[in-house]
Amino acid sequence: MKLLPTLDRYLLFKYLKTFLLAMALIIVIVITFDVSEKLDDFLGSEASLWDIVSKYYLNFIPGFVNLYSPLFVFISVIFFTSKLAGNTEIIAILGSGISYRRLLRPYIYGGGLVALVVLAFGNFLIPVSNRALVAFENQYIYTHRAEYFNNIHFQSQPGVQVYADSYDATQLCVREFHQDYYDTSLHLQKRLTADWITFDTVSGKWKCVGLCVHTFDSTGERLSPPHDCDITLPLQPDDFNQYAVDITTMNSVDLYKHILHEKMRGSSTVVEAKIELYQRLLNPLAILVMTFIGVGVSSRKSRGGIGLHLAIGISLAFGFIVFMKVSTVFAVFGTLNPFLAVLLPQALFGIAAAYVIRTAPK
């Protein structure tokens, strides 16, 4: 900090102090509402007060801060910059010969610092805290999770398609099982069908009821009679469980590997996984965008003071969040590319930030 000029230190200190204060106040409010909402779950569970604080709320806070950090930054910049403008400090700075572009330098420092922290947290620290958070929720809050799945189909490995009518996660049992093997020309070579297959956790094999093997080759077709047996399949019970994998608990390296694996399987969850990865990588840019919009809106002195600036700023922030949610919905349920769904709101509001900065009084 001492290496920075006095003006940079002054504005950067206000930036970070106001951001941390706003974040702390909002976290206290959110935790208060969350406690009131989950109080019955906490009282009805066997979780101790220490477990609730250390395993739930200490792991809940990082994810919340990471998700809403652009909004915290925006409100903070608007608040302290409006106060500077109201005290004519901005006018005095510009009147001393310092350019508006030079005035933005400490804001860039502050936004860049917060963005780097958010980038590191979102890609590596938040997934670790989410594991403990999800484990606590599964044990004490969401004790009744879905354990029965219908109409399952995926590619277990290249050239191998798996179909199942249903899967019971409590019994590790698959009903109406089909597994098709294709060659490189996509010609069907073999088909396994069974009325039921159940995973044996001791032997690691599948107990099959009514297994039939249908083989196709140059000599014709051959069908084995239905029989019961134990066989080894390149499948695990979690392959049939649609909720076995929680992408929020993976760091970005593991998430990228998961996306490649789900692509190979032909899974419908690839889009959600891509959006999660792109948000981790691109959302820190939103902090810089919100910083510039906040400076441009609040650096001018107005009769409405901080109140008017906060009203304008919160409206813009609300529009930004709504736009982000709408674009991700179009990606999941429509045809919008996941990367564009994450980038488009930031690009459009980035253009708006450039316009606000350009038209700000200098």
Phi, psi and omega in degrees: 000323182291341179285344182273151174299162184302316180299317180296318180296318182298310183287323179295320178298317179295321179301305185290320181297314181292322178298312181294322179294314179298318179297317181295318181295317181291323178297318178299317179295315181296317180296322178300314179292322181294321178297315180297327180285323185256012184300318179297321178295319180294317181291326181279348180265175179262014181288135177279166178299322179296319178296319181297318182285310188279325184263335182257296189287326177292335176267342177284322185299312182302318180294321179294315180298317181297321183290319186252015179301322176300322179292318177300315179299316183299310180297320181296313181298316180297319185295305187282331178289322176298322178294320176298317180294321180295329178271011181059021177290324178297316179298318180295321180296313181291326180289341179278001178103358177281130182285160179296324178297321177293327179296330183284346186302310180296331176293322177294319177301311181296314179296320179295320179296312179296321180297319179295319178296316179297320179298314180293316180297311185296326184271335187227319184277315182301317177303324179294314179293328179294329178298313178294323180294314180295320178298318178295314181297318179295328183278323190242336186249298183264070185281340181253088180261159179298130182233008182223128186231144183240157173051066183260134174208138179196167176259112184286330176198165183306125178086005181233114180254136181240136178229147176208142179287321181199163178220130178255109185289336180285325181260355184054045187239134179247133181252141180054066184272135174226138174222118184252137178248127180242150174273184183294340177268010179064031173266135181292124181257321183206149177223127173256132175228148178207147177292317179216145166226136182232134183278130176263111184290341180280308183273341184077014179251167178257127174274117186255139175242121180071040181286132175234142178242117181250114185251138179236125176209190184294337181275350180129207182244144177227137182232121178280150179291151179300137180206161178258138181195171173251127181227161176260124179240147177284051183223149174238156180305324181295342177296334181264350183267113185288345181245018182288332183247128176248110186292340180288345180264002180261140169287171189293330177294312179294325180294321178297318177296322178296320178298316178298319180295316181291330174298315179298323180285345184071030185285149178279355181272002182297320183297314179299320180294320178295317179298318178300316180293314181294325177295320178297323184276327188256338183299329175303334176296330180297332179295316177293320178298313181294327177297312181294319178296318179299317178295313183297323181284320191260354183280352178264140180279132181223163181292330180288343178063211183298324182301313179295317180297318178296321179297314178296315182296315180295323177298316179294318180296318178298317178297321179297314181295317179297317179298318179297317180294317181296317181295323178291326176296318178296328178288320183286316186253358180236214184244008181289133178299133182303321180296316179293326180299326179276322185281324188302312179299321181290324179294315181293317178286336172295320175296319178297322179296318179297321179293318180297316180295320184292325183267359180292145179299133183236000000 
